[in-house]
Amino acid sequence: MRKKIVAGNWKMNLELNEGIALATEINQHFSTTPLNAKEVILCTPFIHLSMVSKLLDAPGLSAGAQNCNDHRSGAYTGEVSAAMIKSTGAANVIIGHSERRSYYGESDELLAAKTTEALHNGLRVIFCCGEVLAERESGIHFEVVGRQLEKGLFMLAEGEFKKCIIAYEPVWAIGTGVTASPAQAQEMHRFIRDLVEKRYGKAAAEETTILYGGSCKASNAAELFANPDVDGGLIGGASLVKEEFCNIVKAL
């Protein structure tokens, strides 16, 4: 059985006291409302990680970072390594979010190096893939997602790959209020699972958790999560509001 997961991506939001307060509220909620085999990940800014990792003690909750450097250590001013993230108690890291690809020019090759470094330091990777609007309208969205996975993730050996989660994020639906239809989400998730099967075999494909990310909220989560190949969500803005986020988890 593959894991059902909701991951909150706080992005560059919340000052330290605000983040601690939100994480505390979420932890308290799931301390009294069991997740029942589901899992929740809070991917916070770096400044929150150490304290949030320590306060999350409800079963099924863990913390994660939103990025890491591809080097173990060294003269890389302003960067944070996977080893540093692991030392905070965090267990996860997002790699390849569309905002990292777009705003900071992160290539497939760089993301492959980051993924490898994260795994070597014992972190679970949430690897993001997805197409922009022009690529969707041009009909090359499958080609784009296939390339991103082939170059950024499928270089891993099967044992390493099994420590990864895939998140499909149609870039045209991130923060726009536009959501991929349930049929569009299922179509791409099925395509991704088929690619995993071709590379790693049927058993690995069935065990791989594939999340949907892109304007997912409490009002549309149940419809998206009802798809057989959608195993949860990577949630942006809605993860900053406790009630909204917890209702998304409830919908899974």
Helices and strands as residue ranges (DSSP letters): E 4-9, H 16-32, E 38-43, H 46-55, E 61-65, H 82-87, E 92-95, H 98-103, H 108-120, E 124-129, H 133-137, H 141-152, H 158-161, E 164-168, G 171-173, H 182-200, H 202-207, E 210-212, H 218-225, E 232-235, G 237-240, H 242-251
